[in-house]
Amino acid sequence: MVLRLPIAHFFEGVCFGLFLSMSIVTVQLGQCGNQIGFEVFDALFNDSHCPRGLCSKKENEAYQASCKERFFSEEENGVPLARAVLVDMEPKVINQTLSKAARSGRWKYGQHSCFCQKQGSGNNWAYGYSVHGPRHEESIMNLIRKEVEKCDSLSGFFIIMSMAGGTGSGLGAFVTQNLQDQYSSALKMNQIIWPYGTGEVIVQNYNSILTLSHLYRSSDALLVHENDAVHKICAKLMNIKQISFCDINQVLAHQLGSVFQPTYSGEGSFHYRRNPLGDLMENLVPHPEFKMLGVRNIPQMSENSLAYSTFTWAGLLKHLRQMLISNAKMEEGIDWQVRPPLSGLPPLGKMSVNREIHFNTSIANLVILRGKDAHSADVGAFKDPALYTSWLEPVHAFNVWKTQRAFRKYERSAALVSNSQSLVKPLDRIVGKAWNMFASRTF
């Protein structure tokens, strides 16, 4: 029997006349969370307002309406307002974020949707969790409550935070715990940034372990992005010479947009999904103890390169499947020798006896196809039982979402959200480093 979270088919309720989406309230925490949050909303807005989106006018209007209801509310003057609450313990980044959104002239944050103080957390997880959290709990939760009250129908919360610092990680864990206490029936997905392996903050390993241990008790799913992997995408696929945090955040925003933008609710349906968070959880978290998810996206390249590139669904899906099983984060440098251990296929060239160890087994996978002829793409290769754990049949472990509407300027694009072994090694490394520091009495 397949275990399903009690959140499956959450809020199926009465369908609104226009099949509008249920809303997601985003909580941006700390410097990292606020900077990424801005790029996410900007990417979502720009994509939804692409002219025609390589589809019919009627379909494009339905896509825009679904995106708007999901992520934006509207002021009286018609300017879209991000459904977001911004939290930081220092004012600088929040002021910059509010200013950038207002300057865009396309969308903005609510005038009373942010909370900041003048004293940061100093990369101290305990200070964020045990001091700032209890001290400012009422003010922060009141802001979130006001944002929730603007939603006709709440799908849940999308919480953006880092694991390495003090405010994002410590206060982020505290706020997520409060959301679980006060909105127990709403979904909580945390988008967390895994720190660079070389180290950004001396105590990042401690902070990361403390964050993960608390989020595992209060969050329904953790969507993980590794800084090292995104940095490589910027360097090798986007051809960026001097990589900034803004560049990294834009890549993250692109990947998140390719997951959260509207898709059809089923094969042959032309209505967009109403409950994106609920559908993601149902498809990807079949057991509450396995909730760490990763994202892969293909193709991803600079606009200059995109103008001279063409893609087929067969080619994109072949690369995406190999990225999955070889645990590659981008299409460049894929190890094509890795094969599913039960596929019965001969190895390509000389394969070491330990090659199968590098095969990335999945619990669940979701492929999201956007663009021309998406309905005709063959995803049969992702249904191979050898890709999945033995306790879940592929019919329950794999799902595909589609829309003819293109994402950004890509005629065809595919995203893969995966619940797999890919994060076991990074987790082992970070636990090992934290333990070594503790054993050396470095704290």
Contacts in CASP RR format, 6 or more apart in sequence:
PFRMAT RR
TARGET T0000
AUTHOR 0000-0000-0000
METHOD contacts of the structure
MODEL  1
MVLRLPIAHFFEGVCFGLFLSMSIVTVQLGQCGNQIGFEVFDALFNDSHC
PRGLCSKKENEAYQASCKERFFSEEENGVPLARAVLVDMEPKVINQTLSK
AARSGRWKYGQHSCFCQKQGSGNNWAYGYSVHGPRHEESIMNLIRKEVEK
CDSLSGFFIIMSMAGGTGSGLGAFVTQNLQDQYSSALKMNQIIWPYGTGE
VIVQNYNSILTLSHLYRSSDALLVHENDAVHKICAKLMNIKQISFCDINQ
VLAHQLGSVFQPTYSGEGSFHYRRNPLGDLMENLVPHPEFKMLGVRNIPQ
MSENSLAYSTFTWAGLLKHLRQMLISNAKMEEGIDWQVRPPLSGLPPLGK
MSVNREIHFNTSIANLVILRGKDAHSADVGAFKDPALYTSWLEPVHAFNV
WKTQRAFRKYERSAALVSNSQSLVKPLDRIVGKAWNMFASRTF
2 286 0 8 1.000
2 392 0 8 1.000
2 393 0 8 1.000
2 396 0 8 1.000
3 286 0 8 1.000
3 287 0 8 1.000
4 282 0 8 1.000
4 286 0 8 1.000
5 220 0 8 1.000
5 281 0 8 1.000
5 282 0 8 1.000
5 285 0 8 1.000
5 286 0 8 1.000
5 288 0 8 1.000
7 187 0 8 1.000
7 220 0 8 1.000
7 278 0 8 1.000
7 281 0 8 1.000
7 282 0 8 1.000
8 278 0 8 1.000
8 281 0 8 1.000
8 282 0 8 1.000
9 278 0 8 1.000
9 282 0 8 1.000
10 155 0 8 1.000
10 185 0 8 1.000
10 187 0 8 1.000
10 275 0 8 1.000
10 277 0 8 1.000
10 278 0 8 1.000
10 281 0 8 1.000
11 22 0 8 1.000
11 153 0 8 1.000
11 154 0 8 1.000
11 155 0 8 1.000
11 275 0 8 1.000
11 278 0 8 1.000
12 275 0 8 1.000
15 274 0 8 1.000
16 152 0 8 1.000
16 153 0 8 1.000
16 274 0 8 1.000
18 65 0 8 1.000
19 66 0 8 1.000
19 271 0 8 1.000
19 272 0 8 1.000
19 274 0 8 1.000
20 65 0 8 1.000
20 66 0 8 1.000
20 69 0 8 1.000
20 152 0 8 1.000
20 274 0 8 1.000
21 66 0 8 1.000
21 67 0 8 1.000
21 69 0 8 1.000
21 70 0 8 1.000
21 155 0 8 1.000
21 262 0 8 1.000
21 272 0 8 1.000
21 273 0 8 1.000
21 274 0 8 1.000
21 275 0 8 1.000
21 276 0 8 1.000
22 69 0 8 1.000
22 70 0 8 1.000
22 151 0 8 1.000
22 153 0 8 1.000
22 154 0 8 1.000
22 155 0 8 1.000
22 156 0 8 1.000
22 274 0 8 1.000
22 275 0 8 1.000
22 276 0 8 1.000
22 277 0 8 1.000
23 69 0 8 1.000
23 70 0 8 1.000
23 71 0 8 1.000
23 73 0 8 1.000
23 83 0 8 1.000
23 151 0 8 1.000
23 152 0 8 1.000
23 153 0 8 1.000
23 154 0 8 1.000
23 155 0 8 1.000
23 156 0 8 1.000
24 70 0 8 1.000
24 71 0 8 1.000
24 83 0 8 1.000
24 155 0 8 1.000
24 156 0 8 1.000
24 157 0 8 1.000
24 158 0 8 1.000
24 260 0 8 1.000
24 276 0 8 1.000
24 277 0 8 1.000
25 83 0 8 1.000
25 84 0 8 1.000
25 85 0 8 1.000
25 144 0 8 1.000
25 147 0 8 1.000
25 148 0 8 1.000
25 151 0 8 1.000
25 154 0 8 1.000
25 156 0 8 1.000
25 157 0 8 1.000
25 158 0 8 1.000
26 37 0 8 1.000
26 40 0 8 1.000
26 41 0 8 1.000
26 71 0 8 1.000
26 82 0 8 1.000
26 83 0 8 1.000
26 84 0 8 1.000
26 85 0 8 1.000
26 157 0 8 1.000
26 158 0 8 1.000
26 159 0 8 1.000
26 160 0 8 1.000
27 84 0 8 1.000
27 85 0 8 1.000
27 87 0 8 1.000
27 144 0 8 1.000
27 157 0 8 1.000
27 158 0 8 1.000
27 159 0 8 1.000
27 160 0 8 1.000
27 175 0 8 1.000
27 179 0 8 1.000
28 34 0 8 1.000
28 36 0 8 1.000
28 37 0 8 1.000
28 38 0 8 1.000
28 84 0 8 1.000
28 85 0 8 1.000
28 86 0 8 1.000
28 87 0 8 1.000
28 97 0 8 1.000
28 160 0 8 1.000
29 87 0 8 1.000
29 88 0 8 1.000
29 159 0 8 1.000
29 160 0 8 1.000
29 161 0 8 1.000
29 167 0 8 1.000
29 168 0 8 1.000
29 171 0 8 1.000
29 172 0 8 1.000
29 175 0 8 1.000
30 87 0 8 1.000
30 88 0 8 1.000
30 89 0 8 1.000
30 93 0 8 1.000
30 161 0 8 1.000
30 162 0 8 1.000
30 167 0 8 1.000
30 168 0 8 1.000
30 171 0 8 1.000
31 88 0 8 1.000
31 90 0 8 1.000
31 93 0 8 1.000
31 162 0 8 1.000
31 167 0 8 1.000
31 168 0 8 1.000
32 160 0 8 1.000
32 161 0 8 1.000
32 162 0 8 1.000
32 165 0 8 1.000
32 168 0 8 1.000
32 193 0 8 1.000
33 160 0 8 1.000
33 161 0 8 1.000
33 162 0 8 1.000
33 168 0 8 1.000
33 193 0 8 1.000
34 86 0 8 1.000
34 88 0 8 1.000
34 93 0 8 1.000
34 94 0 8 1.000
34 97 0 8 1.000
35 93 0 8 1.000
35 97 0 8 1.000
35 245 0 8 1.000
35 246 0 8 1.000
35 249 0 8 1.000
36 160 0 8 1.000
36 191 0 8 1.000
36 193 0 8 1.000
36 249 0 8 1.000
36 252 0 8 1.000
36 253 0 8 1.000
37 84 0 8 1.000
37 97 0 8 1.000
37 160 0 8 1.000
37 249 0 8 1.000
37 253 0 8 1.000
38 97 0 8 1.000
38 100 0 8 1.000
38 101 0 8 1.000
38 249 0 8 1.000
39 246 0 8 1.000
39 249 0 8 1.000
39 250 0 8 1.000
39 252 0 8 1.000
39 253 0 8 1.000
40 160 0 8 1.000
40 252 0 8 1.000
40 253 0 8 1.000
40 256 0 8 1.000
40 257 0 8 1.000
41 71 0 8 1.000
41 72 0 8 1.000
41 82 0 8 1.000
41 84 0 8 1.000
41 101 0 8 1.000
41 107 0 8 1.000
42 101 0 8 1.000
42 104 0 8 1.000
42 107 0 8 1.000
42 253 0 8 1.000
43 250 0 8 1.000
43 253 0 8 1.000
43 254 0 8 1.000
43 256 0 8 1.000
43 257 0 8 1.000
43 408 0 8 1.000
44 67 0 8 1.000
44 71 0 8 1.000
44 257 0 8 1.000
44 260 0 8 1.000
44 261 0 8 1.000
45 72 0 8 1.000
45 80 0 8 1.000
45 106 0 8 1.000
45 107 0 8 1.000
46 106 0 8 1.000
46 408 0 8 1.000
47 67 0 8 1.000
47 257 0 8 1.000
47 261 0 8 1.000
47 407 0 8 1.000
47 408 0 8 1.000
48 63 0 8 1.000
48 64 0 8 1.000
48 67 0 8 1.000
48 68 0 8 1.000
48 261 0 8 1.000
49 64 0 8 1.000
49 106 0 8 1.000
50 406 0 8 1.000
50 408 0 8 1.000
50 409 0 8 1.000
52 60 0 8 1.000
53 60 0 8 1.000
53 63 0 8 1.000
53 405 0 8 1.000
53 406 0 8 1.000
54 371 0 8 1.000
54 372 0 8 1.000
54 404 0 8 1.000
54 405 0 8 1.000
54 406 0 8 1.000
54 411 0 8 1.000
55 63 0 8 1.000
55 371 0 8 1.000
55 404 0 8 1.000
55 405 0 8 1.000
55 406 0 8 1.000
59 270 0 8 1.000
59 404 0 8 1.000
59 405 0 8 1.000
60 405 0 8 1.000
62 270 0 8 1.000
62 272 0 8 1.000
63 261 0 8 1.000
63 262 0 8 1.000
63 272 0 8 1.000
63 403 0 8 1.000
63 405 0 8 1.000
66 262 0 8 1.000
66 272 0 8 1.000
67 261 0 8 1.000
67 262 0 8 1.000
68 74 0 8 1.000
68 80 0 8 1.000
69 152 0 8 1.000
70 155 0 8 1.000
70 260 0 8 1.000
70 262 0 8 1.000
70 276 0 8 1.000
71 82 0 8 1.000
71 83 0 8 1.000
71 260 0 8 1.000
72 80 0 8 1.000
72 81 0 8 1.000
72 82 0 8 1.000
72 83 0 8 1.000
72 107 0 8 1.000
73 80 0 8 1.000
73 81 0 8 1.000
73 83 0 8 1.000
73 150 0 8 1.000
73 151 0 8 1.000
74 80 0 8 1.000
74 81 0 8 1.000
75 81 0 8 1.000
79 105 0 8 1.000
79 107 0 8 1.000
79 108 0 8 1.000
80 106 0 8 1.000
80 107 0 8 1.000
80 108 0 8 1.000
81 107 0 8 1.000
81 108 0 8 1.000
81 109 0 8 1.000
81 110 0 8 1.000
81 113 0 8 1.000
82 101 0 8 1.000
82 107 0 8 1.000
82 108 0 8 1.000
82 109 0 8 1.000
82 110 0 8 1.000
82 113 0 8 1.000
83 147 0 8 1.000
83 150 0 8 1.000
83 151 0 8 1.000
84 109 0 8 1.000
84 113 0 8 1.000
84 147 0 8 1.000
85 113 0 8 1.000
85 114 0 8 1.000
85 115 0 8 1.000
85 140 0 8 1.000
85 143 0 8 1.000
85 144 0 8 1.000
85 147 0 8 1.000
86 94 0 8 1.000
86 97 0 8 1.000
86 98 0 8 1.000
86 109 0 8 1.000
86 113 0 8 1.000
86 114 0 8 1.000
86 115 0 8 1.000
86 116 0 8 1.000
87 114 0 8 1.000
87 115 0 8 1.000
87 116 0 8 1.000
87 140 0 8 1.000
87 143 0 8 1.000
87 167 0 8 1.000
87 171 0 8 1.000
87 175 0 8 1.000
88 94 0 8 1.000
88 115 0 8 1.000
88 116 0 8 1.000
88 120 0 8 1.000
88 167 0 8 1.000
89 116 0 8 1.000
89 117 0 8 1.000
89 119 0 8 1.000
89 120 0 8 1.000
89 121 0 8 1.000
89 128 0 8 1.000
89 132 0 8 1.000
89 167 0 8 1.000
89 171 0 8 1.000
90 116 0 8 1.000
90 117 0 8 1.000
90 118 0 8 1.000
90 119 0 8 1.000
90 120 0 8 1.000
90 167 0 8 1.000
91 116 0 8 1.000
91 117 0 8 1.000
91 118 0 8 1.000
94 114 0 8 1.000
94 116 0 8 1.000
97 109 0 8 1.000
98 108 0 8 1.000
98 109 0 8 1.000
98 114 0 8 1.000
101 107 0 8 1.000
101 108 0 8 1.000
101 109 0 8 1.000
102 108 0 8 1.000
102 109 0 8 1.000
112 143 0 8 1.000
112 146 0 8 1.000
113 143 0 8 1.000
113 147 0 8 1.000
114 143 0 8 1.000
115 136 0 8 1.000
115 139 0 8 1.000
115 140 0 8 1.000
115 143 0 8 1.000
117 132 0 8 1.000
117 136 0 8 1.000
120 132 0 8 1.000
120 167 0 8 1.000
121 127 0 8 1.000
121 128 0 8 1.000
121 132 0 8 1.000
121 165 0 8 1.000
121 166 0 8 1.000
121 167 0 8 1.000
121 168 0 8 1.000
121 170 0 8 1.000
121 171 0 8 1.000
122 165 0 8 1.000
122 166 0 8 1.000
123 164 0 8 1.000
123 165 0 8 1.000
123 166 0 8 1.000
123 201 0 8 1.000
123 202 0 8 1.000
123 203 0 8 1.000
123 204 0 8 1.000
123 207 0 8 1.000
124 166 0 8 1.000
124 203 0 8 1.000
125 165 0 8 1.000
125 166 0 8 1.000
125 169 0 8 1.000
125 170 0 8 1.000
125 173 0 8 1.000
125 203 0 8 1.000
125 206 0 8 1.000
125 207 0 8 1.000
125 210 0 8 1.000
125 211 0 8 1.000
126 170 0 8 1.000
126 210 0 8 1.000
127 166 0 8 1.000
127 170 0 8 1.000
128 166 0 8 1.000
128 167 0 8 1.000
128 168 0 8 1.000
128 169 0 8 1.000
128 170 0 8 1.000
128 171 0 8 1.000
128 174 0 8 1.000
129 170 0 8 1.000
129 171 0 8 1.000
129 172 0 8 1.000
129 173 0 8 1.000
129 174 0 8 1.000
129 210 0 8 1.000
129 214 0 8 1.000
132 167 0 8 1.000
132 170 0 8 1.000
132 171 0 8 1.000
132 174 0 8 1.000
133 140 0 8 1.000
133 171 0 8 1.000
133 174 0 8 1.000
133 175 0 8 1.000
134 174 0 8 1.000
137 174 0 8 1.000
137 178 0 8 1.000
140 175 0 8 1.000
140 178 0 8 1.000
141 175 0 8 1.000
141 178 0 8 1.000
141 182 0 8 1.000
144 157 0 8 1.000
144 179 0 8 1.000
148 154 0 8 1.000
148 183 0 8 1.000
154 183 0 8 1.000
154 186 0 8 1.000
155 186 0 8 1.000
155 187 0 8 1.000
155 275 0 8 1.000
155 276 0 8 1.000
155 277 0 8 1.000
155 278 0 8 1.000
156 183 0 8 1.000
156 186 0 8 1.000
156 187 0 8 1.000
156 188 0 8 1.000
156 189 0 8 1.000
156 277 0 8 1.000
157 179 0 8 1.000
157 183 0 8 1.000
157 186 0 8 1.000
157 187 0 8 1.000
157 188 0 8 1.000
157 189 0 8 1.000
158 189 0 8 1.000
158 191 0 8 1.000
158 260 0 8 1.000
158 277 0 8 1.000
159 172 0 8 1.000
159 175 0 8 1.000
159 176 0 8 1.000
159 179 0 8 1.000
159 188 0 8 1.000
159 189 0 8 1.000
159 190 0 8 1.000
159 191 0 8 1.000
159 219 0 8 1.000
160 190 0 8 1.000
160 191 0 8 1.000
161 168 0 8 1.000
161 169 0 8 1.000
161 172 0 8 1.000
161 190 0 8 1.000
161 191 0 8 1.000
161 192 0 8 1.000
161 193 0 8 1.000
161 211 0 8 1.000
162 168 0 8 1.000
162 169 0 8 1.000
162 192 0 8 1.000
162 193 0 8 1.000
162 195 0 8 1.000
163 169 0 8 1.000
163 192 0 8 1.000
163 193 0 8 1.000
163 194 0 8 1.000
163 195 0 8 1.000
163 204 0 8 1.000
163 207 0 8 1.000
163 208 0 8 1.000
163 211 0 8 1.000
163 212 0 8 1.000
164 193 0 8 1.000
164 195 0 8 1.000
164 199 0 8 1.000
164 200 0 8 1.000
164 201 0 8 1.000
164 204 0 8 1.000
164 207 0 8 1.000
164 208 0 8 1.000
165 201 0 8 1.000
165 204 0 8 1.000
165 207 0 8 1.000
166 207 0 8 1.000
169 207 0 8 1.000
169 208 0 8 1.000
169 210 0 8 1.000
169 211 0 8 1.000
170 207 0 8 1.000
170 210 0 8 1.000
170 211 0 8 1.000
172 211 0 8 1.000
173 210 0 8 1.000
173 211 0 8 1.000
173 214 0 8 1.000
173 215 0 8 1.000
173 218 0 8 1.000
176 188 0 8 1.000
176 190 0 8 1.000
176 214 0 8 1.000
176 215 0 8 1.000
176 218 0 8 1.000
176 219 0 8 1.000
177 214 0 8 1.000
177 217 0 8 1.000
177 218 0 8 1.000
179 186 0 8 1.000
179 188 0 8 1.000
179 218 0 8 1.000
180 188 0 8 1.000
180 218 0 8 1.000
180 219 0 8 1.000
187 220 0 8 1.000
187 221 0 8 1.000
187 277 0 8 1.000
187 278 0 8 1.000
187 281 0 8 1.000
188 218 0 8 1.000
188 219 0 8 1.000
188 220 0 8 1.000
188 221 0 8 1.000
189 219 0 8 1.000
189 220 0 8 1.000
189 221 0 8 1.000
189 222 0 8 1.000
189 223 0 8 1.000
189 277 0 8 1.000
189 280 0 8 1.000
189 281 0 8 1.000
190 215 0 8 1.000
190 219 0 8 1.000
190 221 0 8 1.000
190 222 0 8 1.000
190 223 0 8 1.000
191 223 0 8 1.000
191 225 0 8 1.000
191 256 0 8 1.000
192 211 0 8 1.000
192 215 0 8 1.000
192 222 0 8 1.000
192 223 0 8 1.000
192 224 0 8 1.000
192 225 0 8 1.000
193 225 0 8 1.000
193 227 0 8 1.000
193 252 0 8 1.000
194 208 0 8 1.000
194 224 0 8 1.000
194 225 0 8 1.000
194 226 0 8 1.000
194 227 0 8 1.000
194 228 0 8 1.000
194 426 0 8 1.000
194 430 0 8 1.000
195 201 0 8 1.000
195 204 0 8 1.000
195 208 0 8 1.000
195 227 0 8 1.000
196 227 0 8 1.000
196 228 0 8 1.000
196 231 0 8 1.000
197 227 0 8 1.000
197 228 0 8 1.000
197 429 0 8 1.000
200 227 0 8 1.000
201 207 0 8 1.000
203 443 0 8 1.000
205 430 0 8 1.000
205 431 0 8 1.000
205 432 0 8 1.000
205 433 0 8 1.000
205 434 0 8 1.000
205 437 0 8 1.000
206 434 0 8 1.000
206 437 0 8 1.000
206 438 0 8 1.000
206 443 0 8 1.000
208 430 0 8 1.000
208 434 0 8 1.000
209 430 0 8 1.000
209 431 0 8 1.000
209 434 0 8 1.000
212 222 0 8 1.000
212 427 0 8 1.000
215 222 0 8 1.000
216 222 0 8 1.000
216 291 0 8 1.000
219 291 0 8 1.000
220 281 0 8 1.000
220 285 0 8 1.000
220 288 0 8 1.000
220 291 0 8 1.000
221 280 0 8 1.000
221 281 0 8 1.000
221 284 0 8 1.000
221 285 0 8 1.000
221 291 0 8 1.000
221 292 0 8 1.000
221 293 0 8 1.000
222 291 0 8 1.000
222 292 0 8 1.000
222 293 0 8 1.000
223 256 0 8 1.000
223 293 0 8 1.000
223 294 0 8 1.000
223 295 0 8 1.000
223 417 0 8 1.000
224 292 0 8 1.000
224 293 0 8 1.000
224 294 0 8 1.000
224 423 0 8 1.000
225 252 0 8 1.000
225 255 0 8 1.000
225 294 0 8 1.000
225 295 0 8 1.000
226 329 0 8 1.000
226 426 0 8 1.000
227 248 0 8 1.000
229 329 0 8 1.000
229 330 0 8 1.000
230 248 0 8 1.000
230 251 0 8 1.000
230 252 0 8 1.000
231 243 0 8 1.000
231 248 0 8 1.000
232 329 0 8 1.000
232 330 0 8 1.000
233 251 0 8 1.000
233 300 0 8 1.000
233 329 0 8 1.000
233 330 0 8 1.000
234 240 0 8 1.000
234 243 0 8 1.000
234 247 0 8 1.000
234 248 0 8 1.000
234 251 0 8 1.000
235 243 0 8 1.000
236 330 0 8 1.000
236 332 0 8 1.000
237 300 0 8 1.000
237 301 0 8 1.000
237 302 0 8 1.000
237 330 0 8 1.000
237 331 0 8 1.000
237 332 0 8 1.000
238 247 0 8 1.000
238 251 0 8 1.000
238 300 0 8 1.000
238 301 0 8 1.000
238 302 0 8 1.000
239 302 0 8 1.000
239 305 0 8 1.000
240 247 0 8 1.000
240 302 0 8 1.000
251 300 0 8 1.000
254 297 0 8 1.000
254 300 0 8 1.000
254 408 0 8 1.000
255 295 0 8 1.000
255 297 0 8 1.000
255 300 0 8 1.000
255 415 0 8 1.000
256 295 0 8 1.000
257 407 0 8 1.000
258 297 0 8 1.000
258 368 0 8 1.000
258 370 0 8 1.000
258 407 0 8 1.000
258 413 0 8 1.000
258 415 0 8 1.000
259 280 0 8 1.000
259 295 0 8 1.000
259 368 0 8 1.000
259 415 0 8 1.000
259 417 0 8 1.000
260 276 0 8 1.000
261 370 0 8 1.000
261 407 0 8 1.000
262 272 0 8 1.000
262 273 0 8 1.000
262 276 0 8 1.000
262 403 0 8 1.000
262 405 0 8 1.000
263 272 0 8 1.000
263 273 0 8 1.000
263 368 0 8 1.000
263 370 0 8 1.000
263 401 0 8 1.000
263 402 0 8 1.000
263 403 0 8 1.000
264 270 0 8 1.000
264 271 0 8 1.000
264 272 0 8 1.000
264 273 0 8 1.000
264 401 0 8 1.000
264 402 0 8 1.000
264 403 0 8 1.000
265 271 0 8 1.000
265 272 0 8 1.000
265 273 0 8 1.000
265 274 0 8 1.000
266 401 0 8 1.000
267 402 0 8 1.000
268 375 0 8 1.000
272 403 0 8 1.000
273 279 0 8 1.000
273 401 0 8 1.000
279 401 0 8 1.000
280 366 0 8 1.000
280 417 0 8 1.000
283 364 0 8 1.000
283 366 0 8 1.000
283 399 0 8 1.000
284 293 0 8 1.000
284 364 0 8 1.000
284 365 0 8 1.000
284 366 0 8 1.000
284 417 0 8 1.000
284 418 0 8 1.000
284 419 0 8 1.000
285 291 0 8 1.000
285 293 0 8 1.000
285 364 0 8 1.000
285 419 0 8 1.000
286 363 0 8 1.000
286 364 0 8 1.000
286 392 0 8 1.000
286 396 0 8 1.000
286 397 0 8 1.000
286 419 0 8 1.000
287 363 0 8 1.000
290 363 0 8 1.000
290 419 0 8 1.000
291 419 0 8 1.000
292 419 0 8 1.000
292 423 0 8 1.000
293 417 0 8 1.000
293 418 0 8 1.000
293 419 0 8 1.000
294 417 0 8 1.000
294 418 0 8 1.000
294 419 0 8 1.000
294 420 0 8 1.000
294 422 0 8 1.000
294 423 0 8 1.000
295 415 0 8 1.000
295 416 0 8 1.000
295 417 0 8 1.000
295 418 0 8 1.000
296 320 0 8 1.000
296 323 0 8 1.000
296 324 0 8 1.000
296 328 0 8 1.000
296 329 0 8 1.000
296 330 0 8 1.000
296 415 0 8 1.000
296 416 0 8 1.000
296 418 0 8 1.000
297 413 0 8 1.000
297 414 0 8 1.000
297 415 0 8 1.000
297 416 0 8 1.000
298 316 0 8 1.000
298 319 0 8 1.000
298 320 0 8 1.000
298 323 0 8 1.000
298 331 0 8 1.000
298 413 0 8 1.000
298 414 0 8 1.000
298 415 0 8 1.000
298 416 0 8 1.000
299 306 0 8 1.000
299 309 0 8 1.000
299 311 0 8 1.000
299 316 0 8 1.000
299 331 0 8 1.000
299 410 0 8 1.000
299 413 0 8 1.000
300 330 0 8 1.000
301 309 0 8 1.000
303 409 0 8 1.000
306 409 0 8 1.000
306 410 0 8 1.000
310 411 0 8 1.000
311 410 0 8 1.000
311 411 0 8 1.000
311 412 0 8 1.000
312 412 0 8 1.000
313 369 0 8 1.000
313 373 0 8 1.000
313 374 0 8 1.000
313 376 0 8 1.000
313 377 0 8 1.000
313 378 0 8 1.000
313 412 0 8 1.000
313 414 0 8 1.000
314 378 0 8 1.000
316 412 0 8 1.000
316 413 0 8 1.000
316 414 0 8 1.000
317 367 0 8 1.000
317 377 0 8 1.000
317 378 0 8 1.000
317 379 0 8 1.000
317 381 0 8 1.000
317 382 0 8 1.000
317 414 0 8 1.000
318 381 0 8 1.000
319 331 0 8 1.000
319 334 0 8 1.000
320 367 0 8 1.000
320 414 0 8 1.000
320 416 0 8 1.000
321 381 0 8 1.000
321 382 0 8 1.000
322 328 0 8 1.000
322 334 0 8 1.000
322 335 0 8 1.000
322 336 0 8 1.000
322 338 0 8 1.000
323 329 0 8 1.000
323 330 0 8 1.000
323 331 0 8 1.000
323 334 0 8 1.000
323 416 0 8 1.000
324 360 0 8 1.000
324 362 0 8 1.000
324 365 0 8 1.000
324 382 0 8 1.000
324 387 0 8 1.000
324 416 0 8 1.000
324 418 0 8 1.000
324 420 0 8 1.000
325 338 0 8 1.000
325 339 0 8 1.000
325 340 0 8 1.000
325 359 0 8 1.000
325 360 0 8 1.000
325 387 0 8 1.000
326 334 0 8 1.000
326 335 0 8 1.000
326 336 0 8 1.000
326 338 0 8 1.000
326 358 0 8 1.000
326 359 0 8 1.000
326 360 0 8 1.000
327 358 0 8 1.000
327 360 0 8 1.000
327 420 0 8 1.000
327 421 0 8 1.000
327 422 0 8 1.000
328 334 0 8 1.000
328 335 0 8 1.000
335 358 0 8 1.000
336 348 0 8 1.000
337 347 0 8 1.000
337 348 0 8 1.000
337 349 0 8 1.000
337 351 0 8 1.000
337 355 0 8 1.000
338 355 0 8 1.000
338 358 0 8 1.000
338 359 0 8 1.000
339 345 0 8 1.000
339 347 0 8 1.000
339 348 0 8 1.000
339 359 0 8 1.000
340 359 0 8 1.000
340 384 0 8 1.000
340 386 0 8 1.000
340 387 0 8 1.000
341 356 0 8 1.000
341 359 0 8 1.000
341 386 0 8 1.000
342 385 0 8 1.000
342 386 0 8 1.000
343 384 0 8 1.000
343 386 0 8 1.000
347 355 0 8 1.000
360 420 0 8 1.000
360 421 0 8 1.000
360 422 0 8 1.000
361 387 0 8 1.000
361 388 0 8 1.000
361 389 0 8 1.000
361 420 0 8 1.000
361 421 0 8 1.000
362 387 0 8 1.000
362 388 0 8 1.000
362 389 0 8 1.000
362 397 0 8 1.000
362 418 0 8 1.000
362 419 0 8 1.000
362 420 0 8 1.000
362 421 0 8 1.000
363 388 0 8 1.000
363 389 0 8 1.000
363 392 0 8 1.000
363 397 0 8 1.000
363 419 0 8 1.000
363 420 0 8 1.000
364 388 0 8 1.000
364 392 0 8 1.000
364 396 0 8 1.000
364 397 0 8 1.000
364 398 0 8 1.000
364 399 0 8 1.000
364 418 0 8 1.000
364 419 0 8 1.000
365 382 0 8 1.000
365 387 0 8 1.000
365 397 0 8 1.000
365 398 0 8 1.000
365 399 0 8 1.000
365 416 0 8 1.000
365 417 0 8 1.000
365 418 0 8 1.000
365 419 0 8 1.000
365 420 0 8 1.000
366 398 0 8 1.000
366 399 0 8 1.000
366 400 0 8 1.000
366 401 0 8 1.000
366 416 0 8 1.000
366 417 0 8 1.000
366 418 0 8 1.000
367 379 0 8 1.000
367 382 0 8 1.000
367 398 0 8 1.000
367 399 0 8 1.000
367 400 0 8 1.000
367 401 0 8 1.000
367 414 0 8 1.000
367 415 0 8 1.000
367 416 0 8 1.000
368 400 0 8 1.000
368 401 0 8 1.000
368 402 0 8 1.000
368 414 0 8 1.000
368 415 0 8 1.000
368 416 0 8 1.000
368 417 0 8 1.000
369 377 0 8 1.000
369 379 0 8 1.000
369 400 0 8 1.000
369 401 0 8 1.000
369 402 0 8 1.000
369 403 0 8 1.000
369 412 0 8 1.000
369 413 0 8 1.000
369 414 0 8 1.000
370 402 0 8 1.000
370 403 0 8 1.000
370 405 0 8 1.000
370 406 0 8 1.000
370 407 0 8 1.000
370 410 0 8 1.000
370 412 0 8 1.000
370 413 0 8 1.000
370 414 0 8 1.000
370 415 0 8 1.000
371 403 0 8 1.000
371 404 0 8 1.000
371 405 0 8 1.000
371 406 0 8 1.000
371 407 0 8 1.000
371 410 0 8 1.000
371 411 0 8 1.000
371 412 0 8 1.000
371 413 0 8 1.000
372 404 0 8 1.000
372 406 0 8 1.000
372 411 0 8 1.000
372 412 0 8 1.000
373 404 0 8 1.000
373 412 0 8 1.000
374 402 0 8 1.000
374 403 0 8 1.000
374 404 0 8 1.000
374 412 0 8 1.000
375 402 0 8 1.000
375 404 0 8 1.000
377 402 0 8 1.000
379 398 0 8 1.000
379 400 0 8 1.000
382 398 0 8 1.000
382 400 0 8 1.000
383 394 0 8 1.000
383 395 0 8 1.000
383 398 0 8 1.000
384 394 0 8 1.000
385 393 0 8 1.000
385 394 0 8 1.000
387 394 0 8 1.000
388 394 0 8 1.000
388 397 0 8 1.000
388 398 0 8 1.000
389 397 0 8 1.000
406 412 0 8 1.000
406 413 0 8 1.000
407 413 0 8 1.000
437 443 0 8 1.000
END
